[in-house]
Amino acid sequence: MSTAEKKLAELGLKLPEVAAPLASYVPALRSGSYVFTSGQLPIVEGSLAATGKVGGEVSPERAKELAGTCALNALAAVKSVVGDLDRIARVVKVVGFVASTPEFTGQPGVINGASELLGEVLGDKGVHARSAVGVAVLPLDAPVEVEIQVELAD
């Protein structure tokens, strides 16, 4: 078990199975020393954990939790490509999308759920650049979607 997976276990979490793509793409792709994930939804045990808009049907607090779930799914996608999360040298970039009502402006706080999970699991390797974007709708009416880019140590 990798150091990152031991940290996940300490947090009461484990890497899920990689979610099947919803269309014609792969969950993660390695290019040189980088791995890019596709957007990860808050899928838990094969089902979307929540639907709706943040600021409407979904509270900002719940959306922040869901962003953490997305980051966990992104780590699973990375592992599916490289075999061991300890090969991550650093998380380079996180992009988060928040399906929100027009008046909701707390997208950065929602995506903190992903950033905080990555920091807890990877320590300094989890510090990253980031974008948090409000959108009208996401696939399957998901409230949040997160993609990550990581650099590998080798």
N, C-alpha and C positions, 0 to 999 in steps of 0.2 A: 504494500500500500504506500502510495506517495505521501510526502510531507503534506501536500495540499489536501489530499483525501483524509489524512489523519486530522487535519484542522477542521475539515468539514464534519467529521465524526464528532469532534469536540463540540461543535456548534449544533449537533443533533441533526445534521444533514448528510445526505449521500448523493452521489452523482446519479441522475436518472438515466434511463435508456435514451438514446438520441431520438428526438421526435422525427417522425417521417415527414419529408418535404410535402408541402401542399400543392406544389406545381413542379415545373421542370428546372430543378436546381439541386445542389448538394448542400447538406447542413454546414460543412466547413471545407475549406480548400487551402492547401499549403502551396505557397509560392516562395521558393528560396528559403530564407530563414523566418518567414512570416506565415501565420495562419489567419485567415479571414473567415469569420462565421457569417452565415446568412442571418437574417433577422430571426430572432428566437422569440416565440410567444410564451405566455405563462401557461404552458401545458404541463399538467400533473397527471401521471399515470394514464396518458393517452387522451386526456380531455382538457379542454380549455377551462382554467380555474375560475374565470369570471368573464362577463361580457358587459359592454356598455361604455359610456363616456365618463371620464374623470371630471368631477364637478357636477355630474348628473347622477347616474345610477351607481357609480363607483366613487367611494371617498378617496381623497388624496392619500390617506394613511394606508388603505387597502391597496391602492395602486402602487405605492412604494414597496409594499411586500411583494406584489406581483412582479415588479421590476427586478427584485432579488431572485425570484423564481426564473425569470428570463436569463439572468446572468448565470445561474446554476446550469440551465440548459445550454448556454453558450460554452461553459467550461466542459460539459459533457461532449459537445460537438468538437471542441479542440482535442480532447483526449481521444476521440474516435479516429483522428487523423495522426496524432503523434504518439499515442500509446501511454504517455506518462505526463501528468501535469507538472512534474518537477522539471520538465524540459523548457518550461516557460521562463524566459529571461525577464520579461516584463509585459504588462498589458500596455499597448501603445495608445489605442483609441477606443472609446466607447461611444456609440451613437444610439440614442434612445428616442423613440417615438411615442408620444402620448396622445391617444384619441381623447380629445377633451371638448367640453362645451366652449362656445365662443368667449365667454367671460372668464374662463379658467386660465390663470397665468402662472401656475405653480409647477410647470413641467420640470424645472431643475430639481425641485424637492422630490418629485416622484422618481426621477432617474437616480437620485442619491441611493435608492434601494439597491440598484445594481452596483454602483460605485462602492458603497459600503461593504457589500458582500465580497466583492473582489479584493478589497483591502483587508478584510478580516481573514480571508482564505490565503491570500498570497503575500500579505505584508507589504513591504516596499515595492515588490514586483507588481503589485496591483495598482500603483499610482499611475494615472493616465490622463491624456487629453480627452475632452468629451464635448459632445453636442447633445442638447435636449430640445426636441422639436415637438410642437403641438400640431396635430393633424386632425382632419375631419373624421376619418374612419380608418381602421386597420383590418387586416384579413380576419374573417370569422367574427367581426365586431369585438376583437380583443381590445382591452383598454390600454395596453402597453406592448411594445416590441423593442428588443435590444439586440444589437450586433456588436461584436468586439473584434479587435485586431490585436494579435499577440506576436511578439518577437521570440524566437526560440534561442536557447543558449548555444546550440551547436551549429 
